Amino acid sequence: MSDSRPGTDEHPVGIDELLERVRDGYRRVEAHEAYEAAREGDALLVDIRYAALRERDGLIPGALVIERNELEWRLDPRGSHRLPEATGHDVRVLVLCNEGYASSLAAASLHQLGLHRATDVVGGFQAWRAAGLPVESPEG
C-alpha cells in the first residue's frame, strides 16, 4: 500500500540518496573557491555549525554565523526576521557546516526559498582548516 501524501514514495528515500539528489541541483564549491569568493565580496560565507563546534575548532574570519535552525528565517529576503545581508534572491550564499553534509541540505532548503545561487562547501569547516585557510580561536 502506498502513502497518498504528496511527495512521498512507496519506499522512503534514505539520507545518502537524498544528499545525492539535492547535490545534483547545484554546483558545490571547494574550500579555496569559497575563501576567494568571500574575500572578494562575491559571496556570503555562512557558518551553520553549532556553538560547541565553533568553540572547539574556531571561527572563520568574516563568516556570518547562523545556526542551522535559524538559517531560513535569517536569509529569506522577504522574511520578517531576515538579517541585513539578506538583500535579495541573487545573493550568492556559501553554506559551511562541520563536514559538508548538513550544509548540503541547508543549501537545498535555501533554493526552495528562491536563493538560487546558494551552495555549500565540500568537506565543510574540516576541509577549510585542512586547506590551511584562515581560522581564529573563538576568543579572538
N, C-alpha and C positions, 0 to 999 in steps of 0.2 A: 504494500500500500504506500503510495507516495504522499508526501507532505503537500498540501494545497496552498501553503503560504507563498506569496510572491517571492521570487529569488531563491527558493530552496530547491534542492535536488532530492532525488530518491536516496542518493548516497551523499552524506555530508562531505565537504571538502576538508582535507587536513591542512595544517598550518604550512607545511612545506609547499603544497600545491598552491595555496593562497598566496604565499610570498612570490612564487614564480609568476602567478597571474598578475599581481599588482606591479611587479617589477617590469613586466613586459609592456606596461603602459607608459613608461618614461625612461629616459637615459640617466642612469646613476652616475655619480662623479667620484673620482678618486680624491684622496685627501689633498694632494698637491694642487689639483684643479680647484678644489673648494677654497683652499688658502688664497690662491691668486685671485679668484673671483671676489672673495670677501675683502681682500686687501685693496683691490682696485675699485671697490664700491659698486661692483656689478651684481652683487648678491647679498642677501641677508643670511648670515650663518646662524642657525638656531640650534642650541644645545638643549635636548629634551631629557637628559639624564636626571635621575632623581638626586636629591641633595647628598645622600650618603656617598654616592659615586663621585660627585664633584668634590666633596670634602676629602675623599680618599685619594683621588687621582689628580685633582687640579682643574683649572679652568682654561678655556681657550680665550686669549685676549681678543676683545671686540665681539665675541659671540653673544647673541641675545639668549639669555637663559629663560626658557619657558618649559615648565614641567609638562610632561605628556598629557596629563588630564586637563590642562588649560589651553592646549595648543590651538584648537579650532576657534575657541572664543577670543583668543588674543590676536589671531591673524586673519580672521574674516573681515575683509574691508567694509562690509556692511553691518557688522556686528556691533552691538551696543557696548561690548567690553573689549573692543579692539585696542591694540597698542598704537601709538603714533606711527610706528614703522609700517603698519598695515595700510599702505596708501592706495592700493588698488589690486586688481586681479592679475596684473602683469608683473608684480614683484617676483623676482627670482629668489625663491626660498630654498636653502640647502639645509636639510634637517640632519642632525647628527645625534645618535644615541651612543650607547657604550660599544656595541659591536656591529651595528648595521642591520639589525633585524626589526626592532620596534620602529626605527626611523623609516623603513620601507612602508610599513602600514600607515604611519603618520603622513608620509608624503601622499599616499593614495587617498587618504582622508581629505587632505588639503586640495587635491584635484577635484574631489566631489564638491568642494565649496567654490570651485572656479579658479583656483590658483594653479593655472595650467603650467606654470614654469617651476612648480615645486618638484624637488627631487631629494635624494638622500646621499650620504657619503658612505661609500663602500667600506666596510670594516669599522665604521664609526670612530669614536674617540680613540680606541685602541690602535687603529690604523694611523690616525693622525699623530699620535705620540710616537709610534714605531717609525714613522717617516721623518722624525726629528723636527716636526713643526712646533711652533711656539705653544708652550703650556706654562701657566703660572700657578703657584700654590694658591689655595683659596684665601689665604690671609693677605695676599697681595704680593 
